Amino acid sequence: MKRLAILTCMLALAGCAAAPLAPPGTVVPAERLAQAVQPGVTTKATLLAQLGATSSFRFDSGYEIWRYLTPGPAGPVGEFVVVIDPQGVVSKARSAPAPYQTPPKK
């Protein structure tokens, strides 16, 4: 019985290790984001094809939030957040400065 429990735990952990982790936020130039994302028009499939996968969160309602980062000379300087409705169409998008800043290198 104890061996079965240990084996089950090992298999569960192995499954977790094999699952790919979502990137913390794919870095995409702001110009490319502006061209690729049009609320009411752009679909989830189009976002994946043009910009790639990124960090995301799915709500029980079926809505999803996707977060892209915009690059700067010393790392990410902004974020671009996309709201996808349950039908798979972008309903809103916004850009803002990154919530954190990397200190300049000395």
Summary of the structure (lengths in Angstrom):
residues: 106
radius of gyration: 18.3
end to end distance: 58.6
largest distance: 59.0
contacts: 254
relative contact order: 0.18
helix: 30%
strand: 33%
